[in-house]
Amino acid sequence: MLTHQMQLAWYYFTQEYRQPHQQLLRWVQTILMVFIVTLSLSSNTIQQYLQQNLQRLLGADAVFTQKDKLTNAQFTSLASFSDTVVETMQINATLTFNNKWQRTKLKAVGNDYPLQGKLLTSRSLQSPVTIAKGGPEVGNIWLDSRLFSSLMISVGDTLSMGEHNFMVSRVLIHEPDRLMEGHNVSMRAIINIKDMEKQAFPTDLIEHRYLLTASKSQVQQLIEWQKVQLPAAKIHHKNGYHPLASFWQRTENFLGLASIVLFFMAAIAIEQIAQVHVKKEQYFSAICMSLGASRKTGLQLSLIKWIINILVLIPIVAILSALFHWLVVGWLSETFVEVSWQVDFWLTTKTIMTCVLLFAVFHSAVWLNLYNTSVAKLFSQNPKSTSLGLVKLCAFVVLILVAIKYSDNALLTMMLVGSIAITILLMAIISWVVLTLGEKVSQTFSGLIPFTLFMMKQRLLSKSTQILGIGLSTFLLLFTLMLLKDLGDTMASYQRTHDGNLMVSQASQSQMKAMEQWSKLHNIGLRQAKPYLYAKVIKINDQSLNEFAQKPSDSLATLSNPIRLHWSEKLPMNNHVVQGKWWQIETKNWQQISLEEEVMTDLALSLGDKLTFIIHQQNYTFTITASHAYKPGAGSITFWMQIPKAAMQHINAPQYNMASLELNEEQWPLLSQLWQEHPTIRMVSLQELTKQFDDILAMITKVISGFASMIILLAIIVILSSINALESKEKKKNSVIMSFGFLKGTCLQLNIIEWLITALIIAIGAIAGTYLTGMLIYQSQFSLSYQPNLFILFITLAIILIAVTLLGVYASRHSLKSSVKRLMADV
């Protein structure tokens, strides 16, 4: 019996294989599966690479890192967990040579370095690589090859740093403990650890790293000791997680969240296809039942045919996913050095099976419709079944599950989902208003346009569904492409206006005084300056940070490192209070704190929650009494966390400043003398910031472009599926028109006018949705007004009108193959 059913299902499958609704369904399933499988394979490849990278480039069994140097007692305790301990120091400094400067990650090592692995250097850029034991001699410095090019310096030259001179003696090729090698673009230099002590850098700016040899049990003991004794410190070990693992997890979350767009569009296409699919399945089942088969037989045949369709797709999906995975790994190899492509059959199979289950849920509406029907209903072929609503419900549930799984920023997730909801509502309103008012206004006139509006109004529900599907696809495409360009232009313009062209991110009190004197001496405009100190969050409501928030997020990643803590009596001009109440001037209650709104939302914090910080090796607890958000018009220097000025009477810690300046072309060379005297001042020009932003934007644009290509494919499928779903009604409409003596050419003209009106509604809705979404995101994230490029908007409007009309008219050409004779046959 089963053999006969399989043979019949195969015959039915081959007969339907080239029918439009089956082809569209296969396209939707293939695109979605290829995307999900490629994303899974790429993610797994990077995670495996990071684990191998951790093993190779940690340079020790465990690395203990903290800002402050360990006391003798602490060092003794640390040494008890290891057979060998090697100390290194790192600091961000600026090297100067012949009026040129370059930010550098400066490392200080001793003669016992490295602990594990090989330190590779060479005598010149052209000399062979040799293995070095121990760091440079006192007074010498080793530079990586990029520094030689940036500073235009040679081996044997002398450069100055602060009050000391260093001779460039070797080229630095590779450090075995360079955990971030290939990911951190900072240029590198090495000096002797004794020279670091002579430089007298502020101790709180130096990162102290201790490389240890330790067994698994010793590493575990070290972790337990660190949690109790030095909670602000960090430990990386070979059996743990790579520092970039959390970052990549957040990247996966972003891509996964973006896949909501694809799921939504796929759901729209599948819902349209289901209208045709149900009628086809009903008809076939009716024939089977008329020949004596049971209702169950029709359901079984439908299930077997669906499984055959999936089995045909799986090899194609596997090959395409492997190809795209190879392309993605090749692109990522520019960032992740030595990452290699390899096929993971088990992961591919598991991911495909997950997609198959998802498609089964979507297709369950068809099966449910077959199971709960009678012979009379089967012959009536009524598509208005409640089971079709199951497709919409399944799509809604899937979107919620995807959002919950991948969301690592509740505010941005709500904005994304909210933007889609607003756009759907907006397009529904625009469709109803345009068609209803257009039909009423034009009903006193004659001609093709009034008649087209009348016919569209009569099919308002089906036409609105079509407009929503195509319009949402267009909106998502505009949203992913246009906002990226506008974001760069808006941010660059704002920063140039309010922040000058040089941003100071870190300057000590003495350095700030020297900078003020330097700016007055050379008539350089100092735009703004705000003080802060470094603080490390270690507990929230007496829970450790990792225990309180276990899901990766940008806020959690930032709080895992020391943050800038600002103090002020009055509410800063570029902030406004979102909830709670700002403290009074000269308040005595100094243990209050205000958090940025997005951090509050991201970590699910509330007013009254308590944050415990380590500030200069001392613990301080603050209660959240307010949350604030950024407000434009008074500079972009703002802080996530702010406390009353009265707190500074109780906190003894080094203080720093952020500032911004405006320099003209002749004043830029003067920076070298400032950096030569104060190499640890952190400054970056607006040009550098813009370049960094542009580089990031370029990388994101590549990702978005690939993503947009999938959106375009799905958008085309949505258009074709909507046309396919309404094709029978269109044929009847054209037959009725021709029965009144009109020619097919008139039907074609009506079809073109209808698609022009449809495209116009879609374009208005998509652009309005993009504009509202831009306003929402800009106001929420940057407190800026969204100012799109009107010229590009009008060009986009024209492109949408032309593309949708041409595709719609071309895809609707089959509906013109109707006649009065066919109309009579249908009656």
SEMAR-269343 format. One record per residue (C-alpha): residue in one letter; x, y, z. Coordinates in steps of 0.25 Angstrom, whole numbers, plus 5000, padded with zeros to 4 digits. Example, Ala and Ser with C-alpha at 12.3 -4.5 7.8 and 13.67 -1.06 7.14 Angstrom:
# residues 2
A504949825031/S505549965029/
# end
This chain:
# residues 827
M500050005000/L501150105004/T501950064991/H500650104983/Q500550234990/M501950274988/Q501850244973/L500650324972/A501250444981/W502450434972/Y501650444959/Y500850564965/F502150634969/T502750614955/Q501450674949/E501450794958/Y502950814958/R502950924948/Q501650994952/P501951134957/H501451124971/Q502351004973/Q503551074967/L503351194976/L503151114988/R504551044985/W505151174983/V504751224997/Q505151105004/T506551094997/I506851244999/L506451235014/M507151105016/V508451145009/F508551275018/I508351195031/V509251085028/T510351185023/L510151265035/S510351145044/L511551085037/S512251225037/S511951245052/N512451105055/T513751125047/I514051255054/Q513751195068/Q514751085065/Y515751175059/L515651265072/Q515851145081/Q517151095073/N517651245073/L517451245088/Q518351125089/R519451175080/L519551325084/L519251325099/G520751305101/A520451235114/D519551135121/A518851255127/V518951405127/F518551495139/T518251645135/Q517951765143/K518251915143/D518951925156/K520251855159/L520151735169/T520651765183/N521751665189/A520651585196/Q519751575184/F520951535175/T521351425185/S519851375185/L519851375170/A521251305169/S520651195178/F519751155167/S520851145156/D522251085154/T522751205146/V522151345146/V522651455135/E522251595137/T521951695125/M521451835124/Q520651905113/I520252045111/N519652125100/A520652235096/T520952325084/L522352315078/T522952435071/F524052445060/N524352565052/N523052635054/K522252505051/W521452435061/Q520752295063/R519952235074/T520552105078/K520251995088/L521651995096/K522051865103/A523051855114/V523751715116/G524951665124/N526051555121/D525051445125/Y524151475113/P523551395106/L522951285115/Q522451205104/G522551215089/K523551285080/L523951435080/L524251465065/T525051595061/S526051635050/R527151735049/S526551805037/L525251805029/Q526051715018/S526851625028/P526451485031/V525551455044/T526251405056/I525751355070/A526051455081/K526151415096/G525751535105/G525351675101/P526251795096/E527351845104/V527151965113/G527052095104/N526652015092/I525351995085/W524751895075/L523651945065/D522751865057/S522851875042/R521651975040/L522352075050/F523552075041/S522652125030/S521752215038/L522952295045/M523852275033/I524952225042/S526052125040/V526852035049/G527952115057/D527052245058/T526752305071/L525352345075/S524852415087/M523752385097/G523552475108/E524852515114/H525652395109/N526252355096/F526152215090/M527052145079/V526252065069/S527051935069/R526151825063/V524951795055/L523851735063/I523251615055/H522351535065/E522051525080/P521651385085/D520651455095/R520051545085/L518651485087/M517951595079/E518951575067/G518151585054/H516951655061/N517551775068/V518051875058/S518951955068/M520351965064/R521351905073/A522651935080/I523451865091/I524451925101/N525151875114/I524351865126/K525351955134/D525152065123/M523652065126/E523952085141/K524852205137/Q523752265129/A522952295141/F521652275134/P520352285142/T520252145149/D518752135146/L518952145131/I519852025131/E519251895128/H520051785136/R520051645130/Y520551525137/L520851405129/L520751265136/T520951125134/A519851045142/S519150915141/K517550915140/S517450895155/Q518351015157/V517651105147/Q516351075154/Q516951105168/L517451235162/I516051275157/E515451255170/W516551335177/Q516351445167/K514851455169/V515051475184/Q516351555184/L516351635171/P514951635165/A515351745155/A516551665149/K516351575137/I516851435134/H516951365121/H517351225120/K517551115109/N516251045113/G515451165114/Y514851265104/H515551355094/P515451505097/L514751515084/A513751405086/S512751495092/F512851595081/W512651495071/Q511451445078/R510851585078/T511151585063/E510451455061/N509251515069/F509251635060/L509151555047/G508151455054/L507251575058/A507451635044/S506851495039/I505551535044/V505451615031/L505651495023/F504651405031/F503651515030/M503751525015/A503751375014/A502551365022/I501851465013/A502251395000/I501851255007/E500451315011/Q500251364997/I500651224991/A499851155001/Q498551204995/V498851134981/H499451014988/V498250984996/K497350994984/K498250894977/E498350804988/Q496850804990/Y496550774975/F497550654976/S496950604989/A495550614983/I495950524971/C496550424980/M495350424989/S494450414977/L495150284973/G494950224987/A496150264994/S496050315009/R496250455014/K497550405020/T498050355007/G498050495001/L498750555014/Q499850445013/L500050474998/S500150625001/L501150595012/I502050495004/K502050594992/W502550705001/I503650615007/I504050584993/N504150724990/I505050755002/L505950634998/V506150694984/L506550824990/I507550775001/P508650744992/I508550874985/V508450954998/A509750875003/I510550904991/L510151054991/S510351075006/A511751015004/L512051104993/F511551225000/H512251185013/W513551175005/L513351315000/V513051365014/V514251305020/G515151365009/W514551505012/L514751485027/S516251435025/E516551585024/T516251605038/F516451465044/V517751425040/E517951275036/V516451245037/S516251115028/W515051065021/Q514450925024/V513150855023/D512450815035/F511450705031/W510850685044/L510550835046/T510050845032/T509050735034/K508550785047/T508350925042/I507550875030/M506750785038/T506350905047/C505950975035/V505150865030/L504350855043/L504151005041/F503550985027/A502750875032/V502050975042/F501851065031/H501250955022/S500350905033/A499250995029/V499050925016/W499050785023/L498050835034/N497150885022/L497150745016/Y496950675029/N495750765033/T494950765020/S493850695013/V493650644999/A492650764996/K493650865001/L494750804993/F494050824980/S493650964984/Q495150994985/N494851104995/P496251174999/K495551255010/S495951145020/T496351175034/S497551085033/L498151195024/G498151285036/L499051175042/V500151225033/K500151365038/L500051315053/C501251225050/A502051335044/F501751425056/V502151315066/V503451295058/L503851435058/I503651445073/L504551325075/V505651385066/A505551515073/I505651455087/K506751365083/Y507651465076/S507351595083/D508451655091/N507951795091/A506451805095/L506351945091/L506851925077/T506051795075/M504751875079/M505151985069/L505351885058/V504051805061/G503351935063/S503851995050/I503251875043/A501951885050/I501852035048/T502152015033/I501151905031/L500051995038/L500452115030/M500452035016/A499051985020/I498552125023/I499152175010/S498552065002/W497152085007/V497252235006/V497752244992/L496852134986/T495552184994/L495752334992/G496252314977/E495052224974/K494152334980/V494752454974/S494852394960/Q493452324959/T492852444952/F493952434941/S494052334930/G495352264925/L496352154928/I496952214941/P495552234948/F495152094943/T496452034949/L496252104962/F494852054963/M495351904960/M496451914970/K495451974981/Q494551854978/R495751764981/L496251844993/L496551725002/S497351644992/K498051764986/S498451815000/T499051685003/Q499851694990/I500351834993/L500751805008/G501651685003/I502351764992/G502351895000/L502951835012/S504051765004/T504351904997/F504351975011/L505351865016/L506251885004/L506252035006/F506452025021/T507751945019/L508352025008/M507952175010/L508152195025/L509552145024/K509952255015/D509152365022/L509652315036/G511152345031/D510852485026/T509952525038/M510952485048/A512152545041/S511452675040/Y510952685054/Q512352645060/R513052755051/T512052865056/H512052835071/D513352755074/G514452825065/N515452745058/L516252685069/M515652595080/V516452575093/S515952445100/Q516952435111/A517752545118/S518252545133/Q518052675141/S519452715138/Q519352685124/M518052765123/K518752885129/A519952865119/M518952855108/E518152985112/Q519453055112/W519853005099/S518553035092/K518553185098/L520053195093/H519653155079/N518253215079/I517553085077/G516153075081/L515752985093/R514352945090/Q513952865103/A514552785114/K513952685124/P514552615135/Y514452465138/L515152345146/Y515252205142/A514352105150/K514051955148/V512651905151/I512851775158/K511451755164/I509951785161/N509051765173/D510151685180/Q510251585168/S511551585160/L511351645146/N511351505139/E510351445148/F509451565147/A509451575131/Q509851445125/K509451475110/P510451545102/S510151695099/D510951825095/S510651885109/L511151755116/A512451755108/T512651905111/L512451885126/S513351765127/N514551865125/P514751995132/I513852105128/R513852255129/L513152315141/H512752455140/W512352545152/S511452675151/E510552755160/K509652805149/L509052725138/P509952735126/M509452825114/N509552705105/N508652615114/H507252605118/V506652515129/V505752405124/Q505352345137/G505652375152/K506152505158/W507452575156/W508152605169/Q508152745175/I509352835175/E510252815187/T509452685191/K510052615203/N509552475197/W510752455189/Q510452305186/Q509552335175/I509752295160/S509052325147/L509152225135/E508952245120/E507552195116/E508052085106/V508952025117/M507752025126/T506851955116/D507951865111/L508351805125/A506851815130/L507251905141/S506251985149/L506252105158/G506752065172/D507751955167/K509151965173/L510451965165/T511751935172/F513051985166/I514551965168/I515152105167/H516652105170/Q516651975177/Q515452025186/N514051975186/Y512852075185/T511352045183/F510452145177/T508852145175/I508252165162/T507352295164/A507152335150/S507452305135/H507852405125/A507952405109/Y508752485100/K508252625095/P508952695083/G509352835082/A510452845093/G511552745087/S511652595087/I512452565099/T511552495108/F511652385118/W510852255121/M510952275136/Q510952405144/I511052425159/P510952555168/K512152645170/A512052625185/A512552475182/M513952535179/Q514152565194/H514052425197/I514752365185/N516252365184/A516652325170/P517452385158/Q516552485150/Y516552505135/N515852585124/M515152575111/A515252705102/S515152755088/L515952855080/E515852925066/L517252935059/N517452995045/E518452945035/E519653015040/Q519452965055/W519452815052/P520952805052/L521052865066/L520352735072/S521752665071/Q522352755082/L521152725091/W521252575089/Q522752575091/E522552635105/H521352555108/P521252425100/T520152365108/I519152475104/R518052405095/M517652495084/V516952455070/S516652555059/L515252565053/Q515852515040/E516352385047/L515052365054/T514352385040/K515252285034/Q515052185045/F513552205043/D513652195028/D514452065029/I513452005038/L512352055029/A512951995017/M513051865024/I511651875029/T511251915015/K511851785009/V511051705019/I509751785016/S509951775001/G510051625002/F508851625011/A508051725001/S508251634990/M507551524997/I506451635001/I506351664986/L506151514982/L505151494993/A504451624988/I504351574974/I503751444979/V502751524988/I502351594975/L502251474967/S501551394978/S500451504980/I500251504965/N500151354964/A499151354976/L498251454968/E498451404954/S497051334953/K496351454958/E497151544948/K496751444936/K495251454940/K495351604941/N496051614927/S495051524921/V493851604926/I494551734921/M494651664907/S493251614907/F492851764906/G493551774893/F494951824898/L496251774892/K497351704899/G498151834897/T497151904906/C497351794917/L498851824916/Q498651974917/L497851944930/N498851854935/I499951954933/I499152064940/E498851974952/W500251934954/L500652084953/I499652114964/T500151994972/A501552034970/L501252184974/I500552134987/I501752044990/A502752154988/I502052254996/G501852155008/A503352095007/I503952235007/A503052285018/G503352155026/T504852185024/Y504752325028/L503952295041/T504952185044/G506052275042/M505452375051/L505252275062/I506652215061/Y507352355060/Q506552415071/S506752285080/Q508152255078/F508752395074/S507652495078/L507852555064/S506852585053/Y506852495041/Q507152575029/P507052485017/N507652525003/L506352574995/F507052554982/I507352404985/L505952394990/F505252434977/I506252354969/T505852234978/L504352264976/A504552264961/I505352134962/I504252064970/L503152114961/I503952064948/A504451924954/V503051884961/T502251924949/L503151854939/L503251724947/G501751734951/V501351744936/Y502351644931/A501851544942/S500451574939/R500551544924/H499851404927/S498651464932/L498451534918/K498351394912/S496851394915/S495551394906/V494051404907/K494051264903/R494851224916/L493951314924/M492751234919/A493451104922/D493751144936/V492251184938/
# end
